[in-house]
Amino acid sequence: MGFSVDKEGYYGEFGGAYIPEILHKCVTDLQHCYLEVMQEESFKREYNLLLRDYVGRPSPLYLAGRLSEKIGCKIYLKREDLNHTGAHKINNTIGQILLARRMGKRRIIAETGAGQHGLATATVCALMNMECSIFMGNLDIARQRPNVEKIEMLGAKVVPVYSGSGTLKDATNEAIRYWSCHPSDTYYIIGSTVGPHPYPDMVARFQSVISEEIKWQLKEREGRDYPDYLVACVGGGSNAAGTIYHYLDDERVRIVLAEAGGYGVDSGQTAASIARGKVGILHGSRIYVLQNEDGQIQEAYSISAGLDYPGVGPLHCNLAAQHRSTVLSVNDDEALRAAYELTRLEGIIPALESAHALGALKKLHFQPSDVVVLTVSGRGDKDMDTYLKYTAHLSEEWEKGLI
């Protein structure tokens, strides 16, 4: 693939492995073994069996009739929200826990924002009887309480992080600090296509089951194995990477990614790293980062706990820089309206992350014959407290025909 990672861990000018010396062996061990292990027949058998019987794959490709009629094209929803634990995150954690076990690791750590990756990690650790600690910002703990309670019920320890803005970036910082102090027996399951090589490539490969399924599901439904458009939300970028993986070099397919605009890309309270970021180093990778004139990392903001990260994975940075993808900023209010619209039209309450992808639809101009596949990366159970704050207002807008 022309847009895939090279041997040094770069996607064009983005990526690499910028790591403290103490973690050098952990990361190089992983670099040397991940592809070999993932290609073993016994690994593939175990991974695919768990995806089928434990996760519930394949996830459906649903033709959203009422939404299609309103937008003016044929819209299929890739239903990652129907996976066990409620999001795409489980595809990756199952792969990485199997890899950690083969490497002889017994202690697992992870970072989480919206809680879906933390929940998926705690789930597989319960399954594999491994010790698990989940680092989570104190703000995210407050706004994602249902997931915190599930994580603790599964036997994992939630480690609150009070530094910075108390969100995903800060949780990642703390997880890396812990890993640096316990490198020999600890495996760090990173939840997105970020971090030092090989994490962005490895996570994309585990999530590529999404586009693998889209190909044969579209063939069954449309008589062709590619859509005209692929649409997904992007924070760090794992569900987006999985959605587009098998179409990266297929120029017939337009890739549209929605990043979190927050209060607006020019407001100073945004998570639109591609629109507003500059090239820098964050969490071991060279990527677009929100930063000030002095190069200090700026706090990201989004109504979505899973998208308020001040950077974006190197694969997505390169796709945007090479104009292979179109990246649109979707503001909080646009995401909320899009979530309410899907709920009322299709009876599907999406995660706030996925609502950003839905919010991008009205920024595009489709032909009636266009086939669009949009990934609903997670379900909205975890976001109900946020949604409830706006329900009366959104219901009023819906009744007036403003949504």
C-alpha positions in Angstrom: 0.0 0.0 0.0 1.4 3.4 -1.0 0.1 5.0 2.2 1.2 2.3 4.6 4.0 2.6 7.2 7.7 2.1 6.1 10.3 0.0 7.8 11.3 2.8 10.1 7.8 3.4 11.3 7.0 6.5 9.2 4.1 7.5 7.1 5.7 10.1 4.9 7.2 12.6 7.3 5.0 11.5 10.2 5.4 8.7 12.8 8.6 7.2 14.1 9.4 6.1 17.7 10.6 9.0 20.0 10.9 7.2 23.3 12.8 7.4 26.6 15.8 5.1 26.8 14.2 3.0 29.5 11.4 2.0 27.1 13.7 1.2 24.2 13.8 -2.5 24.8 10.0 -2.8 25.3 9.3 -0.9 22.0 12.0 -2.6 19.9 10.9 -6.1 21.2 7.4 -5.3 20.0 8.7 -3.9 16.7 10.6 -7.1 16.0 7.8 -9.6 16.9 4.4 -8.0 16.2 4.2 -8.8 12.4 5.6 -12.3 12.9 3.1 -13.2 15.7 0.2 -11.7 13.8 0.9 -13.9 10.8 1.1 -17.1 12.8 -1.8 -19.4 11.9 -2.4 -20.3 15.6 -2.6 -16.5 16.4 -5.0 -15.8 13.5 -7.2 -18.7 14.5 -7.5 -17.7 18.1 -8.0 -14.0 17.2 -10.7 -14.7 14.6 -12.5 -17.1 16.8 -12.7 -14.6 19.6 -13.9 -11.9 17.1 -16.7 -14.2 16.0 -17.8 -15.8 19.2 -16.9 -13.2 21.9 -17.1 -9.9 20.1 -20.0 -10.9 17.8 -18.4 -10.1 14.4 -19.1 -9.5 11.7 -20.8 -6.3 12.7 -23.8 -5.5 10.4 -23.8 -3.1 7.5 -27.1 -1.5 7.8 -28.9 0.5 5.0 -30.3 3.5 6.8 -33.3 4.2 4.7 -34.8 7.3 6.4 -31.4 8.9 6.8 -30.5 8.1 3.2 -33.7 9.8 2.0 -33.0 12.9 4.0 -29.4 13.2 2.9 -30.1 12.3 -0.7 -27.9 9.2 -1.3 -27.6 5.6 -0.2 -26.1 5.5 3.3 -24.9 2.3 5.0 -24.0 2.3 8.6 -21.2 0.0 9.8 -22.5 -1.0 13.2 -19.4 -1.2 15.4 -21.7 0.0 18.2 -23.1 -3.6 18.3 -19.8 -5.2 19.3 -19.4 -6.6 22.8 -18.5 -3.6 25.1 -20.2 -1.2 22.7 -17.5 0.0 20.3 -14.7 -0.9 17.9 -12.1 -0.8 20.7 -12.5 -4.5 21.5 -11.1 -5.5 18.0 -7.8 -4.0 19.1 -7.7 -5.1 22.7 -8.3 -8.7 21.9 -5.4 -8.7 19.4 -3.0 -6.9 21.8 -3.8 -9.1 24.8 -3.0 -12.2 22.8 0.2 -10.6 21.7 1.1 -9.6 25.3 0.5 -13.2 26.5 2.8 -14.5 23.8 5.5 -12.0 25.0 5.2 -13.3 28.5 3.7 -10.1 30.0 1.4 -10.4 33.0 0.5 -6.8 33.8 -1.5 -4.7 31.5 -1.9 -0.9 31.5 -4.0 1.4 29.2 -5.2 4.9 28.9 -8.8 5.9 28.2 -10.8 9.0 27.5 -14.4 8.1 26.7 -13.8 4.9 28.7 -14.5 2.6 25.7 -10.9 1.5 25.4 -10.5 1.2 29.1 -13.7 -1.0 29.2 -12.4 -3.1 26.3 -9.0 -3.5 28.0 -10.5 -4.4 31.3 -12.8 -6.9 29.6 -10.0 -8.8 27.8 -7.9 -8.8 31.0 -10.8 -10.4 32.9 -11.0 -12.9 30.0 -7.3 -13.7 30.2 -6.9 -13.4 34.0 -4.4 -10.5 33.8 -3.8 -7.7 36.2 -5.0 -4.4 34.7 -4.7 -0.7 35.5 -6.6 2.0 33.5 -5.3 5.6 33.6 -8.1 8.1 33.2 -8.4 11.9 33.6 -10.5 13.1 36.5 -12.7 15.1 34.2 -13.4 12.0 32.0 -14.0 9.9 35.1 -16.8 12.3 36.1 -18.4 12.5 32.6 -18.1 8.8 31.8 -19.2 7.3 35.1 -21.0 4.3 33.6 -17.8 3.0 31.9 -15.8 3.6 35.1 -18.2 1.4 37.1 -18.1 -1.3 34.5 -14.2 -1.2 34.4 -14.1 -1.6 38.2 -16.7 -4.4 38.2 -14.4 -6.3 35.7 -11.7 -6.2 38.3 -9.4 -3.5 36.8 -8.1 -0.6 38.8 -9.0 2.9 37.5 -6.1 5.3 38.2 -7.4 8.9 38.3 -5.1 11.6 36.7 -5.4 15.1 37.9 -2.7 16.9 35.9 -3.4 19.2 32.9 -7.0 19.2 31.8 -7.7 15.8 33.3 -8.5 14.2 29.9 -7.0 11.8 27.4 -3.6 13.5 26.9 -3.0 13.5 30.6 -4.0 9.9 31.0 -1.6 8.9 28.3 1.2 10.9 29.9 0.6 9.1 33.2 0.4 5.6 31.6 3.8 6.2 29.8 5.3 7.3 33.2 4.1 4.2 34.8 5.4 2.0 31.9 8.8 3.7 32.2 9.0 2.6 35.9 7.8 -1.0 35.2 9.1 -1.9 31.7 10.0 -5.5 32.2 6.7 -7.1 33.2 4.2 -4.5 31.8 2.5 -4.4 28.4 0.9 -1.1 27.4 -2.2 -1.6 25.3 -2.5 1.7 23.4 -6.1 2.3 22.2 -5.6 4.3 19.1 -3.3 4.7 16.1 -1.0 7.0 18.1 2.2 6.5 20.0 5.6 5.2 18.9 6.0 2.7 16.1 4.7 -0.1 15.9 1.5 1.0 17.7 -0.1 3.0 14.9 0.5 0.2 12.4 -0.4 -2.6 14.8 -3.7 -1.0 15.9 -4.6 -0.2 12.3 -4.1 -3.8 11.4 -6.2 -5.1 14.2 -9.0 -2.6 13.3 -8.7 -3.4 9.6 -11.3 -6.2 10.1 -13.8 -3.3 9.7 -12.9 -2.5 6.1 -12.3 -6.2 5.4 -16.0 -6.9 6.2 -17.2 -3.7 4.4 -15.7 -5.2 1.2 -17.7 -8.4 1.2 -20.8 -6.9 2.7 -21.0 -4.2 0.0 -20.4 -6.9 -2.7 -23.4 -8.7 -1.4 -25.6 -5.6 -1.2 -24.4 -3.5 -4.1 -22.6 -5.9 -6.4 -19.4 -4.0 -5.9 -16.9 -4.2 -3.1 -16.2 -0.4 -2.7 -18.3 2.6 -1.8 -18.1 6.1 -3.3 -17.4 7.6 0.2 -16.1 6.3 3.5 -16.9 8.5 6.5 -15.6 8.2 10.1 -14.7 10.3 13.1 -11.1 10.8 13.9 -9.5 11.6 17.3 -6.4 9.4 17.6 -7.8 7.6 14.6 -8.4 3.8 15.2 -11.9 3.4 14.0 -11.1 5.6 11.0 -8.0 3.6 10.2 -10.0 0.4 10.4 -12.7 1.8 8.1 -10.3 2.9 5.4 -7.5 0.4 5.7 -8.3 -1.8 2.7 -9.2 1.2 0.5 -6.1 3.4 1.1 -4.9 3.0 -2.5 -8.3 2.8 -4.1 -8.8 6.2 -5.7 -12.4 5.4 -6.5 -13.2 5.8 -2.8 -13.3 9.3 -1.2 -12.1 9.3 2.4 -13.9 11.8 4.6 -12.9 12.1 8.3 -14.6 14.3 10.9 -12.5 15.8 13.7 -13.9 17.5 16.7 -14.3 21.3 16.2 -15.4 21.9 19.8 -16.7 25.5 20.0 -15.2 26.1 16.6 -11.7 25.7 15.0 -10.9 29.4 15.6 -12.3 29.5 19.2 -9.3 28.3 21.0 -11.4 25.5 22.4 -11.2 22.8 19.8 -9.6 19.4 19.1 -9.2 20.0 15.4 -5.6 18.9 15.3 -5.3 18.6 11.5 -7.0 21.9 10.9 -5.1 23.8 13.6 -2.1 21.7 14.5 1.5 22.1 13.6 4.1 19.3 13.2 5.5 18.3 16.6 6.3 15.3 18.8 3.6 13.9 21.1 3.6 10.5 22.9 6.4 9.1 20.9 5.3 10.1 17.4 5.8 13.0 14.9 2.3 14.2 14.2 0.1 17.3 13.9 -0.2 18.7 17.4 -2.2 21.6 18.9 0.5 23.9 20.3 1.2 27.5 21.0 3.9 29.8 19.6 6.4 28.4 22.0 5.7 24.8 21.0 3.9 23.9 24.2 1.0 21.5 23.9 -2.4 23.2 24.0 -5.3 21.6 25.8 -7.8 20.1 23.4 -11.6 20.6 23.9 -14.5 18.6 22.6 -17.9 17.6 24.0 -16.8 14.1 23.2 -14.4 12.6 25.7 -13.0 10.3 23.0 -12.0 13.0 20.6 -10.4 15.7 22.8 -6.9 14.7 22.1 -4.4 17.4 20.9 -3.0 15.3 18.1 -3.9 12.7 15.5 -2.2 9.5 14.4 0.6 9.6 11.8 -1.4 7.6 9.2 -4.1 10.3 9.2 -1.6 13.2 9.2 0.0 11.8 6.1 -3.4 11.1 4.4 -4.4 14.7 5.0 -1.0 16.1 3.9 -1.1 14.1 0.7 -4.8 15.1 0.1 -5.9 11.5 0.1 -8.4 12.3 2.8 -10.8 15.2 3.3 -10.9 16.2 7.0 -13.8 18.3 8.2 -14.2 19.9 11.5 -17.6 19.2 13.2 -18.5 21.4 16.2 -20.2 20.3 19.4 -23.6 21.6 18.4 -23.4 20.0 14.9 -22.5 16.7 16.5 -25.4 16.9 19.0 -27.9 17.7 16.2 -26.6 14.8 14.1 -26.9 12.4 17.0 -30.5 13.4 17.7 -31.3 13.1 14.0 -30.0 9.5 13.8 -31.9 8.7 17.0 -35.2 10.0 15.7 -34.8 8.7 12.1 -33.3 5.3 12.7 -33.7 4.4 16.4 -30.0 4.3 16.9 -28.4 6.4 19.6 -24.7 6.9 18.6 -21.7 7.7 20.8 -20.8 11.4 20.7 -17.6 10.4 18.8 -19.7 8.8 16.0 -22.0 11.8 16.0 -19.2 13.9 14.6 -19.0 11.6 11.6 -22.8 11.9 11.1 -22.4 15.7 11.4 -20.0 15.7 8.4 -22.7 14.4 6.1 -24.4 17.8 5.7 -21.1 19.4 4.8 -20.8 17.2 1.7 -22.6 17.2 -1.7 -23.8 13.8 -2.8 -25.3 12.4 -6.0 -28.4 10.3 -5.5 -26.5 7.3 -6.9 -23.6 7.7 -4.4 -23.0 4.8 -1.9 -21.7 6.0 1.4 -20.4 3.9 4.3 -20.3 5.6 7.6 -18.8 3.9 10.7 -20.9 4.2 13.9 -17.9 3.5 16.1 -19.8 3.2 19.4 -23.1 3.4 21.0 -24.4 6.3 23.1 -25.0 4.6 26.5 -21.9 6.2 27.9 -23.0 9.7 26.8 -26.5 9.7 28.1 -25.7 12.2 30.9 -24.4 14.6 28.3 -27.3 14.0 25.9 -29.9 14.6 28.6 -28.6 18.1 29.2 -29.6 19.0 25.6 -32.6 16.7 25.0 -35.3 19.3 25.6 -33.6 21.9 23.3 -32.9 19.3 20.6 -36.5 18.0 20.7 -37.7 21.5 20.2 -35.4 22.0 17.2 -36.6 18.7 15.8 -40.3 19.6 16.1 -39.6 22.9 14.3 -37.8 21.1 11.5 -34.4 22.7 12.3 -32.6 19.4 12.5 
